[in-house]
Amino acid sequence: MSDAVAVVDLGGDRSAIDAELARVIPPASDELAPPLADAVRYALRGAGKRLRGMLLLAAYRAVGGTGDAVALAGAAEMLHAYSLVHDDLPCMDDDDVRRGRPTTHRAFGVPAATVGGVVMIPLAAREIARACARLGCDDESTRAVMRELMTAVGVRGMIGGQLADLAAEETPAESEAALDAIHRRKTGALIAACARAGALAGGGSAAAVETLGGFASDLGLAFQIVDDVLDVTRTSTELGKTAGRDVALGKSTYPAAIGVDAAMERARSLSRDGCRRLAQAGLLTPPLQYLAELVTTRTN
């Protein structure tokens, strides 16, 4: 997998997604008045990894999609941005720094951040519908893509996982399996949905959608494991957010449960096994392999 890291450049995809997010909420918005528009624009234009959007594009192309799916990738990133805004609120993790700058509620106040996060959900839904139409998806495929992404951010996915994560601050998860159950929803659900949505939009078979979704679910869990490790091994400057926050909040984490070394090996194993399954299905492409390794080698 290391060779793929050296030769695959997804910088163009990342830049295209950034441009798409800038387009969605232009400086002068007729839909949203300041400070709400400013808060949404601020949240969308942070220096994010764009992993979810790039994964969606990679899955779309892996099943033979040939259109421009950047708008769909941007909609997925909008849903992720909403989750970060709400995750940082005082009633959640109460964090002051995200991506090397003040969190949205610190920059614009709690009301604007709270409402702005909610606003991003219907905005994303609108962009999903528009993107699918431009890609030539039929009604059934459009509904399937919408269902994947919206279910992932709901109570069966991200919101349910966040509630379980908050509950684990009071009653710690008793096992690695219990941690997995939390984070396959909180972190893994949207990552898996991005791969499935990309495959659906690209006309992939049911088997391809399932295989790519399973790969991405494992990748999402690996991402969270690495996140937990970085929280206790890196500084706030390196992370662009407050280090040691999980410990301060009493969260159940993988390093606490199984140790840093074992946690990193678990993450690498999830990534390797996922790539192996994609290869067996004839779906492993250099971009997907690159993203799998990026998740376990990142430093922030």
Buried (B, 14 or more C-beta within 10 A) or exposed (E): BEEBBEEBEBEEBBEBBBEBBBEBBEEEBEEBEEBBBBBBBBBBBBEBBBBBBBBBBBBBBBBEBEBBBBBBBBBBBBBBBBBBBBBBBEEBBBBEBBBEBBBBBBBBEEEBBBBBBEBBBEBBBBBBBEBBEEBEBEEEBBBBBBBBBBBBBBEEBBBBBBBBBBEBEEEBBEEBEBBBBBBBBBBBBBBBBBBBBBBBBBBBEEEBBBBBBBBBBBBBBBBBBBBBBBBBBBEBEEBBBBBEBBEEBEBBBBBBBBEBEBBBBBBBEBBBBBBEBBEEBEBBBBBBBBBBBBBBBEEE
